Structure formats: structure tokens, C-alpha cells
Amino acid sequence: MLEAERRQRTATCYGRLKDELTREVIPMRRFEASIADAEPPLYKVDGYFVFSDLAPPAVPRQIRLSGEGYRARTVSQVLPAVAPVELTFDGEDEVYVVVKTINVATNAVTFDPIPFLPTIPLGAPVIGEAGFSTTLAAVLEGDTVAGATLASVTGVAANAVLRLGRSRHLVLRPGAGYAFPADRTVIAIAVLAAADGAPLPGAITTIDRINGMAPASVTVGTLPLTVATFGTQRSVLGPVDAVTATADARGWCVFYFPASLPITQLRVSVSNTGHVTQTQTFAVAAGARASQIVSLVAA
């Protein structure tokens, strides 16, 4: 009886992490999950982590997720003492495409080729602009994937953005120290204090111009996505954290994009408490690695 009462007064939450770039599960020894004033979680060999016997406060608990070579992130979750809560949020393990053509007879859509696509299962949710919603009618996976068969294409339009959901797992974005593959354009920004060159952890860097144009924010379902236009072609860069990063302990903010995107110039806006916000423009070569130092003057 006492054990049952204790379980009713405590909360449990769990989650699983994937690498945002490869979409592979991050092994348990390569990441850490923590909640302030709570015992460390149980790490399982399949990549899951489980917090148990947590007091279920009225306010959300803050769960910090980090790993070597990844951006640290903190997620917020209310933990009711009813049933175990899976940590899953909108816009995590998803693929974003822009529709090129639609075949009404076969319920098929095409999009720019994806060089390698890890499996998206049959029945996976598909969400589009203007309230469009359906599911995948066939498994989507493999090399150079350039189309999908949907349960319905009623309501979808050419040039519209689609979200293809793969799983409910969380993702960690690569950061400083990550071994990026050759098919990525990588930009590393070091944010330093102008006075002494010390790193400014916590500084916020946002890419606000790509090739001289401001990327657009497009809401798909409930998720704002950052969309850039190259010529007449829209390309989804991802959620807001694809173009916004918080400097790590050494002052680094790292961004990455497919090398296929013809990015030649970026402008960043960098801010930090107690400093004057600065913008800086620099050239980028698609498929190359670039680094830039931004020095902030004290306010």
C-alpha cells in the first residue's frame, strides 16, 4: 500500500535522443540528461533515458540534454503523477520538403532529391501549410529520394512545405567539435568580448540574411519553419534553431546546411546581455567550412 501511494505521488518521464544530422540514435555514453535537484536518470542500451520518483510540481520541470559535439538544450515539461510521460515535442524527428509536382491520380508528390533518407514508416503523419494533413501511404527511405505517395493530396499545392514525421524522439543538433560530413556547409562563429577576447557563453547568434535576403518564417501546422529562397526555389532550413544558436562555454555557435544549397553570403546578428548587438556579413562557399569572429563591445 505504501509503495502504491508513493508511486501515485511521484512522476516518471523518459525520452530517446537522435542525432539531428544522421537521425541515428545517440548511444547512452555519448549524452547526458539531467534535472536540477533530481537523481540521475537510468540510461538504457537502446538509447532511452528514464527519470523516476520525481516530485510532480505544479510548474514545469527543466530537463537539460547535452553531449560531446552537440548543442546543449533544455526542454520544459509538466510531470503529472498519473502515468509515465514521454518527452516529445512538435518538430523533432521530422523531414521537411517543398512540393514540386502533384499527381492526383496516384496521390504522389515530388520534391528536390534527398541524397540519403533514413526510413520514414508507412502511416507517418504528413502536415502541410493551410491546414493540410494526411499520412504516408508507402514507406519512404533510401538513396536519392525525390517523391512520396500520400494517403491523399487534396489540399496540397505546388511550392508548399510539408513536414514528414519519422518518430517521437528528441534530437540534438551538432555543435562545436562534431565531425561533419563533406556534404555540409559548416559555419562556426566565435563570440568574444572586444575588451579582452574572452568568450561570451550564452550569447545569441542569428542568421538574418542569406545571400542578402531575409529568410521567411512559415508556420506549418503549429511549427514555425525557416524557409530561404534561392532564385525561384524555396528551401526549408528547419525550425528556428537552424538559424539561431546560443554560444557554448567557449563562445562558439555552429550552423550547418546541405552543400547543395547555393549559399554565398551570410549576415549574422549577435547579442549578449550587457553588450552592444552587432551584425556582421561574410562570404561562404557551399560545401566548405568557414569560421568568423564576432567581438562585442560592452554597453
BELPE-V767679 format. One record per residue. PHI is phi in radians with two decimals (none if undefined). NEAR is the number of other C-alpha atoms within 12 Angstrom. D_FIRST is the distance of its C-alpha to the first C-alpha in Angstrom with 2 decimals. Layout:
phi=PHI near=NEAR d_first=D_FIRST
phi=PHI near=NEAR d_first=D_FIRST
This chain:
phi=none near=7 d_first=0.00
phi=-1.07 near=8 d_first=3.79
phi=-1.13 near=10 d_first=5.40
phi=-1.13 near=11 d_first=5.11
phi=-1.13 near=13 d_first=6.18
phi=-1.09 near=17 d_first=8.57
phi=-1.10 near=21 d_first=9.95
phi=-1.23 near=21 d_first=10.68
phi=-1.72 near=21 d_first=12.59
phi=-2.08 near=25 d_first=14.52
phi=-2.15 near=31 d_first=17.34
phi=-2.29 near=32 d_first=19.04
phi=-2.41 near=36 d_first=22.74
phi=-2.60 near=32 d_first=25.21
phi=-2.89 near=38 d_first=28.91
phi=-2.49 near=38 d_first=31.95
phi=-1.88 near=42 d_first=35.35
phi=-2.13 near=35 d_first=38.81
phi=-1.26 near=33 d_first=42.23
phi=-1.08 near=34 d_first=43.87
phi=-1.48 near=33 d_first=47.23
phi=-1.56 near=27 d_first=46.55
phi=1.12 near=27 d_first=43.30
phi=-1.55 near=24 d_first=42.03
phi=-1.13 near=29 d_first=38.45
phi=-1.42 near=36 d_first=38.50
phi=-1.05 near=21 d_first=37.33
phi=-1.08 near=26 d_first=34.37
phi=-1.44 near=20 d_first=36.71
phi=-1.85 near=21 d_first=38.93
phi=-2.53 near=31 d_first=36.64
phi=-2.39 near=32 d_first=34.07
phi=-2.08 near=37 d_first=31.34
phi=-2.61 near=31 d_first=30.03
phi=-2.25 near=26 d_first=28.22
phi=-0.99 near=18 d_first=29.19
phi=1.11 near=14 d_first=26.69
phi=-2.21 near=23 d_first=24.35
phi=-1.17 near=16 d_first=23.92
phi=-1.01 near=19 d_first=26.32
phi=-1.34 near=29 d_first=25.25
phi=-1.47 near=25 d_first=24.97
phi=-1.74 near=25 d_first=28.40
phi=-1.87 near=20 d_first=28.86
phi=-1.15 near=15 d_first=32.17
phi=-1.53 near=18 d_first=32.64
phi=1.68 near=28 d_first=32.86
phi=-1.35 near=28 d_first=29.46
phi=-2.20 near=34 d_first=27.61
phi=-2.35 near=33 d_first=23.91
phi=-1.71 near=34 d_first=22.39
phi=-2.33 near=30 d_first=18.62
phi=0.97 near=28 d_first=16.23
phi=-1.58 near=32 d_first=18.87
phi=-1.18 near=28 d_first=18.64
phi=-1.54 near=28 d_first=19.72
phi=-1.27 near=16 d_first=22.71
phi=-1.26 near=12 d_first=24.94
phi=-1.68 near=12 d_first=27.78
phi=-1.10 near=19 d_first=28.28
phi=-1.58 near=27 d_first=27.55
phi=-1.79 near=22 d_first=30.64
phi=-1.89 near=31 d_first=30.48
phi=-1.66 near=25 d_first=33.59
phi=-2.14 near=33 d_first=34.97
phi=-2.63 near=31 d_first=37.95
phi=-2.95 near=29 d_first=39.88
phi=-1.09 near=24 d_first=43.23
phi=1.51 near=24 d_first=45.95
phi=-2.13 near=35 d_first=43.81
phi=-1.22 near=35 d_first=43.60
phi=-1.28 near=31 d_first=40.44
phi=-2.52 near=29 d_first=38.62
phi=-2.17 near=23 d_first=35.76
phi=-1.96 near=25 d_first=33.69
phi=-2.05 near=19 d_first=31.68
phi=-2.65 near=26 d_first=28.48
phi=-1.32 near=24 d_first=25.97
phi=-2.07 near=30 d_first=22.44
phi=-1.25 near=26 d_first=20.15
phi=-1.55 near=24 d_first=16.37
phi=-2.07 near=20 d_first=16.61
phi=-2.61 near=18 d_first=17.83
phi=-0.97 near=23 d_first=19.74
phi=-1.87 near=24 d_first=23.16
phi=-1.45 near=24 d_first=26.32
phi=-1.40 near=33 d_first=28.95
phi=-2.59 near=23 d_first=31.97
phi=-2.43 near=22 d_first=34.81
phi=-1.09 near=26 d_first=38.07
phi=1.39 near=34 d_first=40.97
phi=-1.65 near=34 d_first=39.40
phi=-1.46 near=36 d_first=40.29
phi=-2.30 near=38 d_first=43.22
phi=-2.09 near=38 d_first=46.95
phi=-2.04 near=37 d_first=49.50
phi=-2.36 near=39 d_first=52.84
phi=-1.99 near=41 d_first=55.79
phi=-1.18 near=32 d_first=57.17
phi=-1.74 near=26 d_first=60.79
phi=-2.35 near=24 d_first=61.58
phi=-2.31 near=26 d_first=59.98
phi=-1.96 near=21 d_first=60.80
phi=-1.14 near=19 d_first=59.86
phi=-1.14 near=13 d_first=60.79
phi=-1.91 near=19 d_first=58.34
phi=0.99 near=24 d_first=55.73
phi=-1.88 near=29 d_first=56.47
phi=-2.21 near=36 d_first=56.75
phi=-2.05 near=31 d_first=58.36
phi=-2.68 near=30 d_first=57.83
phi=-1.02 near=25 d_first=59.14
phi=-1.02 near=24 d_first=58.43
phi=-1.79 near=25 d_first=55.32
phi=-0.95 near=19 d_first=56.42
phi=-2.55 near=20 d_first=53.14
phi=-2.14 near=28 d_first=50.13
phi=-1.04 near=28 d_first=46.81
phi=-0.96 near=26 d_first=45.33
phi=-1.97 near=31 d_first=44.29
phi=-1.31 near=24 d_first=42.73
phi=-0.95 near=23 d_first=43.90
phi=1.52 near=24 d_first=42.31
phi=-1.08 near=29 d_first=41.74
phi=-1.19 near=32 d_first=42.03
phi=-2.20 near=38 d_first=45.47
phi=-2.12 near=36 d_first=45.96
phi=-2.23 near=38 d_first=49.38
phi=-1.23 near=29 d_first=51.27
phi=1.03 near=18 d_first=51.88
phi=1.43 near=21 d_first=48.62
phi=-1.15 near=26 d_first=49.34
phi=-2.67 near=28 d_first=46.35
phi=-2.77 near=28 d_first=46.25
phi=-2.39 near=31 d_first=45.01
phi=-1.29 near=32 d_first=46.67
phi=-1.64 near=25 d_first=48.33
phi=-2.68 near=22 d_first=48.84
phi=-1.01 near=25 d_first=47.38
phi=-2.11 near=30 d_first=49.03
phi=-2.97 near=25 d_first=49.70
phi=1.94 near=17 d_first=52.46
phi=-1.59 near=14 d_first=55.57
phi=0.83 near=16 d_first=57.66
phi=-1.45 near=24 d_first=55.53
phi=-2.29 near=24 d_first=57.49
phi=-2.96 near=33 d_first=56.06
phi=-2.55 near=41 d_first=53.14
phi=-1.80 near=34 d_first=52.81
phi=-1.86 near=37 d_first=50.66
phi=-1.17 near=27 d_first=49.34
phi=-2.73 near=28 d_first=51.61
phi=-2.03 near=32 d_first=54.11
phi=-1.15 near=23 d_first=54.66
phi=1.78 near=20 d_first=54.59
phi=-1.59 near=32 d_first=54.95
phi=-2.26 near=24 d_first=58.18
phi=-1.06 near=25 d_first=60.19
phi=1.32 near=25 d_first=59.51
phi=-1.50 near=33 d_first=55.99
phi=-1.56 near=43 d_first=53.01
phi=-2.09 near=48 d_first=50.21
phi=-1.84 near=40 d_first=46.73
phi=-1.91 near=43 d_first=45.57
phi=-1.44 near=34 d_first=41.84
phi=-1.70 near=34 d_first=40.99
phi=-2.72 near=31 d_first=37.25
phi=-1.66 near=24 d_first=34.39
phi=-1.33 near=30 d_first=34.61
phi=-1.40 near=37 d_first=35.59
phi=-2.21 near=41 d_first=38.96
phi=-1.97 near=38 d_first=40.47
phi=-1.49 near=42 d_first=44.17
phi=-1.00 near=38 d_first=46.50
phi=-2.41 near=37 d_first=47.95
phi=-1.07 near=31 d_first=50.21
phi=1.61 near=19 d_first=50.46
phi=-1.38 near=24 d_first=49.59
phi=-1.51 near=18 d_first=51.96
phi=-1.25 near=30 d_first=53.16
phi=-1.27 near=18 d_first=55.02
phi=-1.20 near=16 d_first=58.70
phi=-1.56 near=22 d_first=58.16
phi=-2.25 near=28 d_first=56.77
phi=-1.53 near=29 d_first=58.57
phi=-2.10 near=35 d_first=56.79
phi=-2.18 near=41 d_first=57.38
phi=-1.98 near=37 d_first=56.15
phi=-1.94 near=43 d_first=56.62
phi=-1.71 near=37 d_first=56.60
phi=-1.79 near=44 d_first=56.06
phi=-2.21 near=35 d_first=57.70
phi=-1.37 near=30 d_first=58.80
phi=-1.10 near=20 d_first=62.55
phi=-1.16 near=14 d_first=63.05
phi=-2.35 near=13 d_first=61.92
phi=1.31 near=18 d_first=60.68
phi=-1.29 near=20 d_first=57.08
phi=-1.12 near=26 d_first=54.42
phi=-2.05 near=36 d_first=52.61
phi=-1.06 near=25 d_first=49.00
phi=1.63 near=28 d_first=47.40
phi=-1.11 near=35 d_first=50.74
phi=-1.85 near=34 d_first=50.63
phi=-1.98 near=44 d_first=53.15
phi=-2.21 near=35 d_first=53.83
phi=-1.40 near=40 d_first=56.38
phi=-1.94 near=29 d_first=58.18
phi=-2.50 near=27 d_first=61.29
phi=-2.19 near=31 d_first=61.83
phi=0.92 near=26 d_first=65.50
phi=1.47 near=20 d_first=66.30
phi=-2.04 near=21 d_first=64.08
phi=-1.32 near=22 d_first=60.80
phi=-1.15 near=29 d_first=58.04
phi=-1.64 near=24 d_first=56.61
phi=-1.83 near=24 d_first=53.05
phi=-2.08 near=29 d_first=52.23
phi=-1.51 near=26 d_first=49.04
phi=-2.09 near=31 d_first=47.81
phi=1.21 near=23 d_first=44.92
phi=-1.93 near=19 d_first=43.07
phi=-1.85 near=25 d_first=44.10
phi=-1.30 near=25 d_first=47.23
phi=-2.05 near=36 d_first=49.19
phi=-1.59 near=31 d_first=52.18
phi=-2.16 near=34 d_first=55.24
phi=-1.87 near=35 d_first=58.57
phi=-2.03 near=25 d_first=61.87
phi=-2.05 near=21 d_first=64.41
phi=1.19 near=12 d_first=67.59
phi=-1.87 near=10 d_first=66.43
phi=-1.74 near=21 d_first=63.25
phi=-1.45 near=30 d_first=59.80
phi=-2.34 near=36 d_first=57.37
phi=-1.47 near=38 d_first=53.68
phi=-1.48 near=34 d_first=52.82
phi=2.28 near=39 d_first=49.10
phi=-1.10 near=33 d_first=46.71
phi=-1.03 near=26 d_first=47.79
phi=-1.28 near=31 d_first=46.66
phi=-1.28 near=37 d_first=49.43
phi=-2.15 near=37 d_first=51.92
phi=-2.31 near=29 d_first=49.99
phi=-2.49 near=39 d_first=48.59
phi=-1.77 near=36 d_first=47.38
phi=-1.09 near=34 d_first=49.22
phi=-1.41 near=31 d_first=47.30
phi=-1.05 near=20 d_first=47.61
phi=-1.74 near=24 d_first=51.15
phi=1.52 near=33 d_first=52.19
phi=-1.57 near=36 d_first=52.23
phi=-2.13 near=48 d_first=51.60
phi=-2.10 near=43 d_first=52.01
phi=-2.19 near=42 d_first=52.83
phi=-2.63 near=42 d_first=53.68
phi=-2.50 near=36 d_first=55.20
phi=-1.01 near=30 d_first=56.60
phi=-1.12 near=24 d_first=60.07
phi=-1.24 near=22 d_first=61.35
phi=-1.33 near=30 d_first=61.12
phi=-1.39 near=26 d_first=64.58
phi=-1.45 near=34 d_first=63.40
phi=-2.10 near=25 d_first=66.33
phi=-2.66 near=25 d_first=65.40
phi=-2.25 near=37 d_first=62.34
phi=-2.12 near=30 d_first=62.02
phi=-2.03 near=38 d_first=59.01
phi=-1.99 near=30 d_first=57.97
phi=-2.12 near=41 d_first=56.25
phi=-2.34 near=33 d_first=54.61
phi=-2.78 near=29 d_first=52.80
phi=-0.97 near=17 d_first=51.94
phi=1.47 near=14 d_first=54.95
phi=-2.30 near=22 d_first=57.35
phi=-1.42 near=19 d_first=59.85
phi=-1.11 near=24 d_first=58.80
phi=-2.27 near=29 d_first=61.11
phi=-1.95 near=23 d_first=62.07
phi=-2.54 near=25 d_first=63.64
phi=-1.97 near=25 d_first=65.25
phi=-2.65 near=26 d_first=65.87
phi=-1.44 near=23 d_first=66.98
phi=-2.37 near=28 d_first=64.72
phi=-1.90 near=24 d_first=65.76
phi=-0.98 near=25 d_first=63.67
phi=1.48 near=23 d_first=61.99
phi=-1.83 near=26 d_first=62.72
phi=-1.81 near=25 d_first=60.77
phi=-2.27 near=26 d_first=61.64
phi=-2.29 near=24 d_first=60.68
phi=-2.55 near=28 d_first=61.48
phi=-1.84 near=30 d_first=61.21
phi=-2.07 near=37 d_first=60.59
phi=-1.80 near=31 d_first=61.32
phi=-1.79 near=33 d_first=60.01
phi=-1.58 near=23 d_first=61.95
phi=-1.08 near=19 d_first=60.17
phi=-1.31 near=14 d_first=60.34
